Amino acid sequence: MALLSSDERAVIERAGGEPMLEQVLDWSTVNSGSRNLPGLARMAGLLADAFSALPGETILEQPAKVETVDAAGKIVEVEHGQHLHLKVRPNARVQLLLTGHMDTVYGIDHDFQETRWIEDGVLNGPGVADMKGGLAVMLAALKAVEQSHPAKSIGYEVVIDSDEEVGSPSSAALLTRAAKGKRAALTYEPSALPDGTLAGARPGSGNFSFVVRGRSAHAGRNPEEGRNAIVAASELALRLDELKRAGLSVNPARIEGGSPNNVVPDLAILRVNLRPADAESQLIAKTVIADRVRTIAEKRDVQIEVHGGFGRPPKPMTPEANALFNIVAQAGADLGQAIRWGSTGGVCDGNNIAACGVPVVDTMGVRGGKIHSAEEYLIVESLSERSALSALTILRLAGDIA
């Protein structure tokens, strides 16, 4: 840390002194699965109390209206939790965006509900890495920066949404508004690898529901008068699967619907996820999807309604993104942390932010691993490491300390 100024050292020490582990242990006792609205409300309250230590007004924003297709092929509204939103010094010279999410993938009825120590310094528990540890890191860094002289020239918004794990459908518009005019963004997903490697380029992601409506008939007496929706949906799944190539992954994930064995099924819903590596692949996919839907609808004499779309745009490594990564990497080097990054197949709110033209490093959270499983773990020493990295990066972005 020989290259750090005395002001920088003071900020880093303050960040490391915050009670991050205690917060993670506390927050992880709350089940905040994406569909557990009471749990999300409790988590939002805890976070609002914690982030009230920062200047500015903390607001719990109402989620935007979200619709989906149910198993009966009907359009239904899906409820989501509130999103935490904080603005600090909106007229300051440098404007930043910091984001995270309070939801986890573990529902209220999931077996994984408690924390335990795997070994000294390694904590297992729901959301400890993804991303309640990251939220603690974000808060510690901001509290430390707020006590520094450069703070007066730094403005920022904090958005902690309640639906990232399901694609951020009710918070996407809030993220877009918050990203406007920002110099850079930091998002607190856990590192891409346990060694601290950051995620660079990410593909986009699109979730589609294809509602296939055929015609029922008796399977024995007059099957020729029926139009089998299950067969049409299956053929569509195969034709979409053929789109797989370098730069585009396709996952036909589920077919719902059907009928008793003696009835030609007149309804099926096909659920598909596609991940394009770049904007061109996404455009090609949209065009081909429309063509294959039309072709199979005509061939099978069925109706096919398409719902959904590409909610996460591809996130390429632009020159601006590279410049931001270099700032983070230099901060890491000055802290004795080797910062590397690489492409990943996952997606997150960083995709949405990058699509607004704002450079983002979206794995500023803790080191850990096995997320989205009952083996999820947090490497505890990374709490202080990453809070120091965030605090120093924020100071460097302000340009007052170099």
C-alpha positions as CSV (number, residue, x, y, z in Angstrom):
1,M,0.0,0.0,0.0
2,A,3.0,2.3,-0.5
3,L,1.4,4.2,-3.4
4,L,-1.6,5.3,-1.3
5,S,-2.0,8.8,0.1
6,S,-2.7,9.3,3.8
7,D,-6.3,10.2,2.9
8,E,-6.8,7.0,0.9
9,R,-5.3,5.0,3.8
10,A,-7.7,6.5,6.2
11,V,-10.7,5.7,4.0
12,I,-9.6,2.1,3.5
13,E,-9.1,1.6,7.2
14,R,-12.6,3.0,8.0
15,A,-14.2,0.7,5.4
16,G,-12.5,-2.4,6.8
17,G,-13.7,-1.4,10.3
18,E,-17.4,-1.6,9.4
19,P,-19.4,-4.5,10.9
20,M,-19.8,-6.3,7.5
21,L,-19.7,-9.9,8.8
22,E,-22.3,-9.1,11.5
23,Q,-24.6,-7.6,8.8
24,V,-24.2,-10.6,6.5
25,L,-25.1,-13.0,9.4
26,D,-28.1,-10.9,10.3
27,W,-29.4,-10.3,6.7
28,S,-28.9,-14.0,5.8
29,T,-31.4,-15.1,8.5
30,V,-34.1,-13.4,6.4
31,N,-35.5,-15.4,3.5
32,S,-35.7,-13.0,0.7
33,G,-36.5,-15.3,-2.2
34,S,-37.7,-13.3,-5.3
35,R,-41.3,-14.5,-4.8
36,N,-41.4,-14.2,-1.0
37,L,-43.0,-10.8,-0.7
38,P,-43.1,-10.7,3.2
39,G,-39.5,-11.7,3.3
40,L,-38.5,-9.0,0.8
41,A,-40.4,-6.4,2.7
42,R,-38.5,-7.3,5.9
43,M,-35.2,-7.3,4.0
44,A,-36.0,-3.9,2.4
45,G,-36.7,-2.5,5.9
46,L,-33.4,-3.8,7.3
47,L,-31.5,-2.3,4.3
48,A,-33.4,1.0,4.6
49,D,-32.3,1.3,8.2
50,A,-28.7,0.4,7.4
51,F,-28.4,2.7,4.4
52,S,-30.0,5.6,6.4
53,A,-26.5,6.1,7.8
54,L,-25.7,7.8,4.4
55,P,-26.8,11.3,3.6
56,G,-29.8,11.7,1.3
57,E,-33.3,10.3,1.4
58,T,-33.8,6.5,1.2
59,I,-37.0,5.6,-0.6
60,L,-38.7,2.3,-1.1
61,E,-39.8,2.5,-4.7
62,Q,-42.9,0.6,-5.9
63,P,-42.2,-2.1,-8.5
64,A,-43.3,-1.6,-12.1
65,K,-46.2,-3.7,-13.3
66,V,-45.1,-7.1,-14.7
67,E,-47.2,-9.6,-16.6
68,T,-46.4,-13.2,-17.5
69,V,-48.1,-16.2,-19.1
70,D,-49.4,-18.8,-16.7
71,A,-49.7,-22.5,-17.3
72,A,-53.2,-22.0,-18.7
73,G,-51.9,-19.6,-21.4
74,K,-53.4,-16.6,-19.7
75,I,-51.8,-13.2,-19.1
76,V,-51.5,-12.6,-15.4
77,E,-49.8,-10.0,-13.3
78,V,-46.9,-11.0,-11.1
79,E,-46.3,-9.1,-7.8
80,H,-42.8,-8.0,-6.9
81,G,-41.2,-6.4,-3.8
82,Q,-40.2,-2.8,-3.4
83,H,-36.8,-1.5,-4.5
84,L,-34.5,0.6,-2.3
85,H,-33.4,3.9,-3.9
86,L,-31.1,6.5,-2.5
87,K,-29.8,9.7,-4.0
88,V,-26.8,11.6,-2.6
89,R,-25.6,15.0,-3.9
90,P,-27.3,14.9,-7.3
91,N,-25.6,18.2,-8.3
92,A,-22.0,17.1,-7.4
93,R,-19.4,17.2,-10.1
94,V,-18.9,13.4,-10.4
95,Q,-22.0,11.2,-10.5
96,L,-21.9,7.4,-9.9
97,L,-24.3,4.6,-9.7
98,L,-24.0,1.7,-7.3
99,T,-26.4,-1.2,-7.6
100,G,-27.2,-4.5,-5.9
101,H,-30.2,-6.8,-5.2
102,M,-31.8,-8.0,-2.0
103,D,-33.5,-11.1,-3.5
104,T,-32.1,-14.6,-3.5
105,V,-33.0,-17.8,-5.5
106,Y,-34.0,-19.6,-2.3
107,G,-37.8,-19.7,-1.8
108,I,-39.6,-19.7,1.5
109,D,-40.0,-23.5,1.3
110,H,-36.4,-24.2,0.3
111,D,-34.4,-26.4,2.7
112,F,-31.4,-23.9,2.6
113,Q,-32.3,-21.3,5.3
114,E,-29.4,-21.1,7.8
115,T,-25.7,-20.1,7.9
116,R,-22.9,-22.4,9.1
117,W,-19.2,-22.3,9.2
118,I,-17.6,-24.7,6.7
119,E,-14.2,-23.9,8.1
120,D,-12.4,-20.9,9.7
121,G,-13.1,-17.9,7.5
122,V,-15.5,-19.6,5.1
123,L,-19.3,-19.1,5.7
124,N,-22.0,-21.1,4.1
125,G,-25.5,-19.7,3.9
126,P,-28.3,-18.4,1.7
127,G,-27.3,-15.2,-0.1
128,V,-24.0,-14.8,1.8
129,A,-22.2,-14.3,-1.5
130,D,-25.0,-13.5,-3.8
131,M,-25.4,-10.9,-2.6
132,K,-25.9,-9.9,1.0
133,G,-22.1,-9.9,1.4
134,G,-21.9,-7.5,-1.6
135,L,-24.5,-5.2,-0.1
136,A,-22.4,-5.0,3.1
137,V,-19.3,-4.2,1.1
138,M,-21.1,-1.4,-0.8
139,L,-22.4,0.2,2.4
140,A,-19.0,0.0,4.1
141,A,-17.2,1.6,1.2
142,L,-19.8,4.4,0.9
143,K,-19.8,5.1,4.7
144,A,-16.0,5.4,4.6
145,V,-15.9,7.7,1.6
146,E,-18.5,9.9,3.2
147,Q,-16.0,10.7,6.0
148,S,-13.4,11.9,3.5
149,H,-12.7,15.4,2.1
150,P,-13.4,14.3,-1.6
151,A,-16.9,13.2,-0.7
152,K,-18.3,16.7,-1.3
153,S,-17.5,16.3,-5.1
154,I,-19.0,12.8,-5.4
155,G,-22.7,12.3,-6.1
156,Y,-24.3,8.9,-6.4
157,E,-27.4,6.9,-6.6
158,V,-27.9,3.5,-5.0
159,V,-30.5,1.1,-6.3
160,I,-31.0,-2.3,-4.6
161,D,-33.7,-4.1,-6.4
162,S,-35.9,-7.0,-5.3
163,D,-36.1,-9.0,-8.6
164,E,-32.6,-9.4,-10.1
165,E,-32.7,-13.1,-9.8
166,V,-35.8,-13.3,-12.0
167,G,-34.4,-10.8,-14.6
168,S,-35.3,-7.4,-13.0
169,P,-38.6,-7.0,-14.8
170,S,-40.1,-4.6,-12.2
171,S,-36.9,-2.6,-11.7
172,A,-35.4,-2.3,-15.2
173,A,-37.0,1.1,-15.7
174,L,-35.7,2.3,-12.4
175,L,-32.2,1.2,-13.3
176,T,-32.4,3.0,-16.6
177,R,-33.5,6.2,-14.9
178,A,-30.8,6.0,-12.3
179,A,-28.0,5.3,-14.9
180,K,-28.7,8.6,-16.7
181,G,-25.8,11.0,-16.6
182,K,-23.6,8.7,-14.6
183,R,-19.8,8.6,-15.2
184,A,-19.6,5.0,-14.1
185,A,-21.4,2.2,-12.2
186,L,-20.4,-0.4,-9.7
187,T,-22.6,-3.5,-9.2
188,Y,-22.0,-5.9,-6.3
189,E,-22.4,-9.3,-7.7
190,P,-19.9,-11.8,-6.3
191,S,-16.6,-12.3,-8.2
192,A,-16.8,-14.5,-11.2
193,L,-14.3,-16.9,-9.6
194,P,-13.3,-17.5,-6.0
195,D,-9.9,-16.0,-6.7
196,G,-11.6,-12.6,-7.2
197,T,-11.7,-12.6,-11.0
198,L,-14.2,-10.0,-12.3
199,A,-16.7,-10.5,-15.0
200,G,-16.0,-8.7,-18.2
201,A,-18.2,-9.2,-21.3
202,R,-21.6,-10.8,-20.8
203,P,-24.1,-12.2,-23.3
204,G,-27.6,-10.9,-23.4
205,S,-30.6,-13.0,-22.2
206,G,-34.1,-13.3,-23.5
207,N,-37.0,-15.3,-21.9
208,F,-39.8,-16.3,-24.2
209,S,-43.2,-18.0,-23.7
210,F,-44.8,-19.4,-26.9
211,V,-48.5,-20.1,-26.4
212,V,-49.6,-22.7,-28.9
213,R,-53.4,-23.1,-29.4
214,G,-54.6,-26.0,-31.5
215,R,-57.9,-27.8,-31.7
216,S,-59.2,-30.6,-29.4
217,A,-60.7,-33.8,-30.8
218,H,-61.2,-37.4,-29.7
219,A,-57.9,-39.3,-30.0
220,G,-59.6,-42.4,-31.3
221,R,-62.8,-41.4,-33.2
222,N,-61.7,-38.3,-35.1
223,P,-58.0,-37.4,-34.3
224,E,-57.6,-36.0,-37.8
225,E,-59.9,-33.1,-36.9
226,G,-57.7,-32.1,-34.1
227,R,-54.6,-29.9,-34.1
228,N,-52.1,-31.1,-31.6
229,A,-50.6,-28.2,-29.7
230,I,-48.0,-30.4,-27.9
231,V,-46.6,-31.7,-31.2
232,A,-46.5,-28.1,-32.6
233,A,-44.7,-26.9,-29.5
234,S,-42.3,-29.7,-29.6
235,E,-41.5,-29.0,-33.2
236,L,-41.0,-25.4,-32.4
237,A,-38.6,-26.3,-29.6
238,L,-36.5,-28.4,-32.0
239,R,-36.5,-25.7,-34.7
240,L,-35.4,-23.1,-32.1
241,D,-32.7,-25.4,-30.7
242,E,-31.2,-25.5,-34.2
243,L,-30.4,-21.8,-33.8
244,K,-27.5,-22.7,-31.5
245,R,-24.2,-21.5,-32.8
246,A,-21.1,-19.6,-31.6
247,G,-22.5,-16.4,-30.1
248,L,-26.0,-17.7,-29.4
249,S,-27.1,-20.3,-26.9
250,V,-30.7,-21.6,-26.9
251,N,-32.3,-23.5,-24.1
252,P,-35.9,-24.9,-24.6
253,A,-36.6,-25.3,-20.9
254,R,-40.2,-26.4,-20.5
255,I,-43.4,-27.4,-22.2
256,E,-46.6,-27.0,-20.3
257,G,-50.2,-27.9,-21.2
258,G,-51.5,-31.1,-22.7
259,S,-54.7,-33.1,-22.1
260,P,-56.0,-36.6,-21.1
261,N,-54.6,-39.4,-23.2
262,N,-57.8,-39.7,-25.2
263,V,-58.0,-36.0,-26.2
264,V,-55.9,-34.2,-28.8
265,P,-54.3,-31.4,-26.8
266,D,-55.3,-27.9,-27.8
267,L,-52.9,-25.9,-25.6
268,A,-49.2,-25.9,-24.9
269,I,-46.8,-23.3,-23.6
270,L,-43.1,-23.5,-24.6
271,R,-40.6,-21.7,-22.4
272,V,-37.3,-20.8,-24.0
273,N,-34.2,-18.9,-22.9
274,L,-31.8,-17.5,-25.5
275,R,-28.4,-15.8,-24.8
276,P,-26.9,-13.8,-27.7
277,A,-23.2,-12.7,-27.4
278,D,-23.8,-9.4,-29.2
279,A,-26.4,-7.1,-30.6
280,E,-26.1,-8.7,-34.1
281,S,-26.8,-12.2,-32.8
282,Q,-29.8,-10.8,-30.8
283,L,-31.2,-9.2,-33.9
284,I,-30.7,-12.4,-36.0
285,A,-32.4,-14.4,-33.3
286,K,-35.4,-12.2,-33.2
287,T,-35.8,-12.4,-37.0
288,V,-35.4,-16.2,-37.1
289,I,-37.8,-16.7,-34.1
290,A,-40.5,-14.8,-36.0
291,D,-39.9,-16.8,-39.1
292,R,-40.0,-20.2,-37.4
293,V,-43.1,-19.4,-35.4
294,R,-44.9,-18.4,-38.6
295,T,-43.7,-21.5,-40.5
296,I,-44.8,-24.0,-37.8
297,A,-48.1,-22.2,-37.2
298,E,-48.9,-22.6,-40.9
299,K,-47.6,-26.2,-41.2
300,R,-49.5,-27.4,-38.1
301,D,-52.6,-25.2,-38.5
302,V,-52.2,-23.7,-35.0
303,Q,-52.0,-20.3,-33.5
304,I,-48.8,-19.3,-31.8
305,E,-48.6,-16.2,-29.5
306,V,-45.2,-14.9,-28.6
307,H,-44.7,-13.3,-25.2
308,G,-41.5,-12.0,-23.5
309,G,-38.3,-10.8,-25.1
310,F,-34.7,-9.9,-24.5
311,G,-34.7,-8.3,-21.0
312,R,-30.9,-8.3,-20.6
313,P,-29.0,-6.7,-23.6
314,P,-25.5,-8.1,-24.4
315,K,-22.7,-6.4,-22.5
316,P,-19.6,-6.0,-24.6
317,M,-16.2,-4.8,-23.4
318,T,-16.2,-1.2,-24.8
319,P,-13.3,1.2,-24.6
320,E,-15.1,3.0,-21.8
321,A,-15.6,-0.3,-20.0
322,N,-11.9,-1.2,-20.4
323,A,-11.0,2.2,-19.0
324,L,-13.1,1.6,-15.9
325,F,-11.6,-1.9,-15.4
326,N,-8.2,-0.3,-15.6
327,I,-9.1,2.1,-12.8
328,V,-10.3,-0.8,-10.6
329,A,-7.3,-2.9,-11.5
330,Q,-4.9,-0.1,-10.6
331,A,-6.7,0.4,-7.3
332,G,-6.4,-3.3,-6.7
333,A,-2.7,-3.3,-7.5
334,D,-2.1,-0.4,-5.0
335,L,-3.9,-2.5,-2.4
336,G,-1.9,-5.6,-3.2
337,Q,-4.8,-7.3,-4.9
338,A,-4.3,-8.8,-8.3
339,I,-7.4,-7.9,-10.3
340,R,-8.2,-9.9,-13.4
341,W,-11.3,-10.3,-15.5
342,G,-12.8,-12.6,-18.1
343,S,-16.0,-13.2,-20.1
344,T,-18.8,-15.1,-18.5
345,G,-22.1,-16.7,-19.6
346,G,-24.1,-15.2,-16.8
347,V,-26.2,-12.0,-16.9
348,C,-27.1,-9.4,-14.3
349,D,-28.2,-5.8,-13.8
350,G,-24.8,-4.8,-15.3
351,N,-26.2,-5.7,-18.7
352,N,-29.0,-3.2,-18.3
353,I,-26.7,-0.5,-17.1
354,A,-24.2,-1.0,-19.9
355,A,-27.0,-0.7,-22.4
356,C,-27.6,2.8,-21.2
357,G,-24.0,3.7,-22.3
358,V,-22.6,3.7,-18.8
359,P,-19.4,1.7,-18.1
360,V,-19.9,-0.8,-15.3
361,V,-17.9,-3.2,-13.3
362,D,-20.6,-5.6,-12.0
363,T,-18.7,-8.0,-9.8
364,M,-17.4,-5.7,-7.1
365,G,-18.9,-8.0,-4.4
366,V,-17.3,-10.6,-2.3
367,R,-15.2,-13.6,-3.1
368,G,-17.0,-16.9,-2.7
369,G,-18.6,-19.6,-4.8
370,K,-21.3,-22.2,-5.6
371,I,-23.9,-19.6,-5.7
372,H,-27.5,-20.7,-6.5
373,S,-26.9,-23.9,-4.5
374,A,-27.1,-25.0,-0.9
375,E,-23.3,-25.0,-1.0
376,E,-23.0,-21.2,-1.5
377,Y,-20.2,-19.8,0.5
378,L,-18.5,-16.5,1.4
379,I,-14.7,-16.1,2.0
380,V,-14.9,-13.7,4.9
381,E,-11.6,-11.9,4.4
382,S,-12.9,-10.7,1.1
383,L,-15.3,-8.4,2.9
384,S,-12.5,-6.1,4.0
385,E,-10.6,-6.6,0.7
386,R,-13.6,-5.6,-1.5
387,S,-14.7,-2.7,0.7
388,A,-11.2,-1.3,0.4
389,L,-11.3,-1.9,-3.4
390,S,-14.6,-0.1,-3.7
391,A,-13.7,2.8,-1.5
392,L,-10.4,3.4,-3.4
393,T,-12.1,3.0,-6.8
394,I,-14.8,5.6,-5.8
395,L,-12.1,8.1,-4.7
396,R,-10.1,7.5,-7.9
397,L,-13.3,8.1,-10.0
398,A,-13.8,11.4,-8.2
399,G,-10.4,12.5,-9.6
400,D,-9.5,14.4,-6.4
401,I,-7.1,11.7,-5.2
402,A,-4.8,9.9,-7.6
